[in-house]
């Protein structure tokens, strides 16, 4: 399993949200390029970047920073947030981003996203399904920057792309995002069991090396961590086995 550090951008600053709430924001003083260099030196070969302004209102205010991050070549970028049409996806890939992450559009405009998978290729497109568990313990998808709750289950959302060239799926349990409460291991184990051909990325709640090992045991391909790495809660020696260039 690969550890992919996460970098969330809002108004050009590095931030973290608590459970996806834009009103529960923590700002960090680190500059985006400095953070990329730090994670590169630790051994990371990918960086997950979320444009929160794009996710919330479709604005492109963080594009210049993303372009700077993409200009270096030693760490590949996976970027999501506000990519709602073909022009936005094309622009992001033209900036040098290695993979774009498609969230709400995968639910709202699934037919169009199928076209992107075919046109750009499965390696350059990841679908992101943010979920909350309902009373029946079923993961249900939320959209529009975590503001709209649907009744669509994660399982139905992924199955809708069963006949397409889908390879990468990022799943975030929003209730755990930014909480350091531990990841939803049962969710990811079930995801791998139901769709073993998908390269699953797990996000939300990671707090220590034990969580990383537990996710690896679930069979996910990658783990996304933001707050625990920003606040240096995991010793470097516990990270090394999950960072390809360590």
Steps between C-alpha positions, in 0.01 A plus 500: 500500500618851412461799731399815311530826696206738458512874450175698517503850352260780589566856386860401432559370854552150636202404714314203641126475552330306778253248354488699179356809671622823339420683824729266697830588340854476635765705321863394483793737444691268266527604135373246243835466319685456828258226604546320171877512548464369855288205392730432205798483736309256720460273198158581357458462125141634482324802652122525527385861454145621563389838371238579763395822330439306182308232686275755669424745222694397190750786523852464362683713756751230592599405144823703506620318811403164350698589187807575715464169682461313172807668349734292716547146372597275791154479658189429294186698571148367541262799505130541566251772575260668261586298188150503355549518125733377227680834473590500871628141486704573186647816653606317815673223306665758275647661813696179555273334753533121471147408612181696550245413765135523402250531784146633464502471120537122531154496659328790326642454149607137493459471124744786441749352747487170313610696195792645694612154609499386139664814362767571763558144619448319828841597641425872473153495656408411858142511623451638850198391701463677834262313727315511829371184664121491535294335776530165324881538489493548123747751355296766316660750266518873574567756227570870437787533744327277760198730520238275334411158639358243257341159547732349239718232656870480430446150365242615245712800404802281421290229335365767263848506344542122498514480122739794463876523521498598867814426700548759776236581765562726799254456785481739795290439809409865559402439863862410573674749275731723702405337831804277563244245625629212290389388153184303427676169447177305455397731215823449308516126560147472360590722204795276409286190545224629273725651234839326509598632158491862620811671635337643814633809676391544862462841662380632833610461861857369467691577819800265532704216356255240632227655286721478194576135567130427556408658167774302326348185646161603354654482153473864396756625250562837662428696816450876493613692808485872565477614860717226655784586263456876526522478878782242487311251715653194332875440546697482176609143571135391506439665164791359305348164409210685335709756308657354184802730492586490871 
